[in-house]
Amino acid sequence: MYAQMVKSTGKGVKTRDDMTEEERHFQDKVDADIKIEPRDWMPEEYRKTLIRQIGQHAHSEIVGQLPEGNWITRAPTLERKAILLAKVQDEAGHGLYLYCAAETLGISRDEMTEMLLSGRMKYSSIFNYPTLTWADIGAVGWLVDGAAIMNQVPLQRTSYGPYSRAMIRICKEESFHQRQGYDIMMKMAQGSPAQKRMAQDALNRFWYPSLMMFGPSDKESVHSAQSMAWKIKINTNDELRQKFVDQTVPQAEYLGLTIPDDKLKLNEETGHYAFSEPDWTEFFNVLKGNGPCNNERLEARQKAWEDGQWVRDGMLAHARKKAARAGAAQMAAE
């Protein structure tokens, strides 16, 4: 099994002959689909890869509240406000689950936040694009959450136990988010000509950034080979991107909207759509901090971090006081 994975994923992956005895035992557990738990031995690079991936995922959930939270007070009806408020609340919960999963690897939430604010840890590039109209909230739910689900459903089978279990609830909730977004797009597409144009405009602007959510093409991906050998990732970036396109194009056709890609064409033999690659130069430029909303997003996180200092200080003081009381009670009992 592992030899086949090494052959298919290419260079950068250790062969069994290069592994220590502990590494071979670890790989045997992974190959047998036995979950790796926090107290189990694991390669240091496995731990670091998980911290990078789970941390980025957690930050994406938290930063992802910002473009949608911006529309809570401007949603067109009370019902839409309540639905969007619930969705933003869900995203906060997802971030919490993921930070907790990452903490089992020996890193604190404070450390991860400091890494984000210093630029040493990233979040999904999609959240550096603005939500200009109400139709954008529909596009985010339909396309962005749709891409997220495509990425995250396989992670329910990832090799690290706490991450795998966190994804079960997250995926269930994300499926509702995707339906909520599609419902908005349907109402807009079936509304007035101006509303349909607004829906088409949102699709035009979010289509390629959504394709970028799966990461660079497999030939450019730095981490995919080893992550797949360790079953941190289950599918390659290109596999998931193709699956997303195949699923989303018929949905757009049902809405009466047009995917903004002149090269989009169904291959009748394979059942897959041929499509244009995103502008990877733009993708890497956004990752470097040069996207439309990079500064705005990080400034919002920095402000939240600073404004919450008094809460962290109070909780720390309470924890210390509680520990001191427990210690005194234990001494008295002895």
Solvent accessible surface area in square Angstrom, and as a share of the most:
residue,aa,sasa,rsa
1,M,123,0.55
2,Y,9,0.03
3,A,75,0.58
4,Q,131,0.58
5,M,35,0.15
6,V,29,0.17
7,K,181,0.77
8,S,89,0.58
9,T,31,0.18
10,G,37,0.35
11,K,190,0.81
12,G,70,0.67
13,V,16,0.09
14,K,97,0.41
15,T,61,0.36
16,R,82,0.30
17,D,135,0.70
18,D,92,0.48
19,M,17,0.07
20,T,77,0.45
21,E,139,0.62
22,E,94,0.42
23,E,28,0.13
24,R,84,0.30
25,H,118,0.53
26,F,4,0.02
27,Q,1,0.00
28,D,68,0.35
29,K,42,0.18
30,V,1,0.01
31,D,35,0.18
32,A,63,0.49
33,D,106,0.55
34,I,91,0.46
35,K,70,0.30
36,I,1,0.00
37,E,56,0.25
38,P,52,0.33
39,R,242,0.88
40,D,45,0.24
41,W,114,0.40
42,M,26,0.12
43,P,13,0.08
44,E,86,0.39
45,E,103,0.46
46,Y,0,0.00
47,R,66,0.24
48,K,103,0.44
49,T,18,0.10
50,L,0,0.00
51,I,17,0.09
52,R,81,0.30
53,Q,30,0.13
54,I,0,0.00
55,G,0,0.00
56,Q,68,0.30
57,H,23,0.10
58,A,0,0.00
59,H,1,0.00
60,S,12,0.08
61,E,12,0.05
62,I,26,0.13
63,V,1,0.00
64,G,5,0.05
65,Q,34,0.15
66,L,53,0.27
67,P,5,0.03
68,E,4,0.02
69,G,29,0.28
70,N,81,0.41
71,W,24,0.08
72,I,34,0.17
73,T,111,0.65
74,R,121,0.44
75,A,3,0.03
76,P,84,0.53
77,T,71,0.41
78,L,150,0.74
79,E,123,0.55
80,R,35,0.13
81,K,62,0.26
82,A,58,0.45
83,I,63,0.32
84,L,0,0.00
85,L,100,0.50
86,A,51,0.39
87,K,5,0.02
88,V,18,0.11
89,Q,133,0.59
90,D,44,0.23
91,E,10,0.05
92,A,40,0.31
93,G,22,0.21
94,H,0,0.00
95,G,0,0.00
96,L,85,0.42
97,Y,55,0.21
98,L,0,0.00
99,Y,12,0.05
100,C,59,0.35
101,A,5,0.04
102,A,0,0.00
103,E,64,0.29
104,T,57,0.33
105,L,8,0.04
106,G,67,0.64
107,I,21,0.11
108,S,46,0.29
109,R,82,0.30
110,D,65,0.34
111,E,84,0.38
112,M,0,0.00
113,T,5,0.03
114,E,85,0.38
115,M,41,0.18
116,L,3,0.02
117,L,39,0.19
118,S,70,0.45
119,G,38,0.37
120,R,161,0.59
121,M,12,0.05
122,K,83,0.35
123,Y,15,0.06
124,S,20,0.13
125,S,7,0.04
126,I,3,0.02
127,F,27,0.11
128,N,4,0.02
129,Y,29,0.11
130,P,41,0.26
131,T,11,0.06
132,L,106,0.53
133,T,33,0.19
134,W,25,0.09
135,A,0,0.00
136,D,0,0.00
137,I,0,0.00
138,G,0,0.00
139,A,0,0.00
140,V,7,0.04
141,G,0,0.00
142,W,2,0.01
143,L,0,0.00
144,V,3,0.01
145,D,10,0.05
146,G,3,0.02
147,A,0,0.00
148,A,11,0.08
149,I,34,0.17
150,M,14,0.06
151,N,39,0.20
152,Q,14,0.06
153,V,69,0.40
154,P,15,0.10
155,L,17,0.08
156,Q,53,0.24
157,R,145,0.53
158,T,0,0.00
159,S,7,0.05
160,Y,0,0.00
161,G,0,0.00
162,P,18,0.11
163,Y,1,0.00
164,S,5,0.03
165,R,128,0.47
166,A,16,0.13
167,M,0,0.00
168,I,78,0.40
169,R,137,0.50
170,I,0,0.00
171,C,10,0.06
172,K,131,0.55
173,E,32,0.14
174,E,4,0.02
175,S,31,0.20
176,F,133,0.56
177,H,7,0.03
178,Q,25,0.11
179,R,152,0.56
180,Q,18,0.08
181,G,0,0.00
182,Y,38,0.15
183,D,50,0.26
184,I,2,0.01
185,M,0,0.00
186,M,46,0.21
187,K,114,0.48
188,M,15,0.07
189,A,10,0.08
190,Q,129,0.57
191,G,38,0.36
192,S,50,0.32
193,P,100,0.63
194,A,53,0.41
195,Q,75,0.33
196,K,79,0.33
197,R,159,0.58
198,M,70,0.31
199,A,0,0.00
200,Q,42,0.19
201,D,58,0.30
202,A,0,0.00
203,L,0,0.00
204,N,66,0.34
205,R,71,0.26
206,F,5,0.02
207,W,0,0.00
208,Y,54,0.21
209,P,8,0.05
210,S,0,0.00
211,L,0,0.00
212,M,2,0.01
213,M,34,0.15
214,F,8,0.03
215,G,13,0.13
216,P,26,0.16
217,S,12,0.08
218,D,51,0.26
219,K,179,0.76
220,E,101,0.45
221,S,27,0.17
222,V,128,0.74
223,H,85,0.38
224,S,10,0.06
225,A,19,0.15
226,Q,40,0.18
227,S,1,0.01
228,M,19,0.09
229,A,2,0.02
230,W,25,0.09
231,K,26,0.11
232,I,0,0.00
233,K,35,0.15
234,I,40,0.20
235,N,43,0.22
236,T,25,0.15
237,N,10,0.05
238,D,50,0.26
239,E,91,0.41
240,L,13,0.07
241,R,1,0.00
242,Q,44,0.20
243,K,121,0.51
244,F,2,0.01
245,V,0,0.00
246,D,29,0.15
247,Q,80,0.35
248,T,2,0.01
249,V,2,0.01
250,P,60,0.38
251,Q,45,0.20
252,A,1,0.01
253,E,113,0.51
254,Y,160,0.61
255,L,13,0.06
256,G,43,0.42
257,L,8,0.04
258,T,93,0.54
259,I,11,0.06
260,P,43,0.27
261,D,15,0.08
262,D,156,0.81
263,K,151,0.64
264,L,40,0.20
265,K,146,0.62
266,L,68,0.34
267,N,70,0.36
268,E,147,0.66
269,E,168,0.75
270,T,80,0.47
271,G,43,0.42
272,H,91,0.41
273,Y,28,0.11
274,A,60,0.47
275,F,41,0.17
276,S,27,0.17
277,E,93,0.42
278,P,7,0.04
279,D,80,0.42
280,W,47,0.17
281,T,108,0.63
282,E,66,0.29
283,F,13,0.05
284,F,83,0.35
285,N,63,0.33
286,V,5,0.03
287,L,52,0.26
288,K,156,0.66
289,G,29,0.28
290,N,93,0.47
291,G,15,0.14
292,P,88,0.55
293,C,9,0.05
294,N,11,0.06
295,N,108,0.56
296,E,101,0.45
297,R,12,0.04
298,L,56,0.28
299,E,113,0.51
300,A,37,0.29
301,R,38,0.14
302,Q,67,0.30
303,K,128,0.54
304,A,51,0.39
305,W,49,0.17
306,E,103,0.46
307,D,78,0.40
308,G,18,0.18
309,Q,83,0.37
310,W,191,0.67
311,V,62,0.36
312,R,56,0.20
313,D,70,0.36
314,G,42,0.40
315,M,132,0.59
316,L,91,0.45
317,A,59,0.45
318,H,122,0.55
319,A,53,0.41
320,R,159,0.58
321,K,115,0.49
322,K,134,0.57
323,A,65,0.51
324,A,66,0.52
325,R,157,0.57
326,A,62,0.48
327,G,31,0.29
328,A,60,0.46
329,A,63,0.49
330,Q,113,0.50
331,M,148,0.66
332,A,89,0.69
333,A,92,0.71
334,E,160,0.72
